[in-house]
Amino acid sequence: MNADQILSEIREANLSYLMLAQSLIRTDREQALYRLGISEESASMISLLSPAQMMKIASGNTLLCRFRMDDDLVWGLLTNHGKSASNDTTSRLHASILMAGRHQEAA
């Protein structure tokens, strides 16, 4: 992949993220705050963006979204690293609980 392709992919991901975020926020604000890991202020701003504003913001060269699972424990739970598949549901539930707690801490 060359630099132009990478920038094009970033812009596409940004626009997709903004469209999804706006849709989630307008449909169920509380769920959106949790699922996106954003603040109330960010949600308010995103919900009011016009299509032209979203295109302008998305066209930058910086990825707008980021992985929220920046913790080895959460990644281990999500990937079942070193565990059998029988614990998959429990591990995912545990990871969700940890991420929900972190969302509350950030709010």
Secondary structure, 3 states (H helix, E strand, C coil): CCHHHHHHHHHHHHHHHHHHHHHHHHHCHHHHHHHHCCCHHHHHHHHCCCHHHHHHHHCCCCCCCCCCCCCHHHHHHHHCCCCCHHHHHHHHHHHHHHHHHHHHHHC
